[in-house]
Amino acid sequence: MENNSPELQVIAVLCHTDTCCPIVAVDPSAAEAQQVVIQDDFGQSVRMSREQFRVLVNLAKQGELNV
């Protein structure tokens, strides 16, 4: 997967196969509301604030995110 921003600091690589490895990263140069990046293998990404990411992580820890 290609990293589109040289400023991205990868904090997790989420591989479930050898070829599919989405990343979770921090872009400290981005606006505060867009510093956390979840990027898929095709270069598409979702950006959110650190606080929004904390909420997402807490929901996952509580078992609230069932797919």
N, C-alpha and C positions, 0 to 999 in steps of 0.2 A: 504494500500500500504506500502511496506517495504522501508525504507530509507537505501540505501546501503552504505552511507558514514556518519559516526558520526559527521563529520565536517560541513555537510550541514546546512545552516541557511535558513529555509523556509520563503519566502517572500510573497507567494500567494498559496492558495489551490483553484483549479478550479473545484469544484464539479458541475456536471450537473445532477447526480442521486446520490442516497445514496451509491452506490458501485463504482462509477467512479470518482476518485478525483486526477487528475494529479497535480503535484506541480511545482512551479517555485522556485528555491533556489539559494543561493550563496555558493560556496565552496571556502572560503578564502585560504585554503591550496593548492589549485590547481594552475597550471601555469596560468599566466595572461590571456592567450588566451582561457582558459577553465573554468573560474570561475562561469559563470552563467549556471545553469542546469535546463532543462525542462525534467521532468521524468513522464512517463505514469504509469498506474496501473499495468503494467506487468514488471516494473523494467527497461524498455528500456529508454534511455535518449539521449538528444542532449545537447552538451556543446558548449558554445560560450563565447566570451569576453564580458566584460561589454559594450564596445562601440558597438559591434554587437547587443547586446540586446537593447541598446538605439535606434539604427536605427530601429529595429523591432517594438518597442513601438511607435516611431514617425510615422512609416508607418501605424500602426493600428489607431492611433489617427487621421490621415489624411484621413482615409477611404480607404487606398490603398490596404488593405489586404482583398479582397473579396473571399470567398470560396463557 
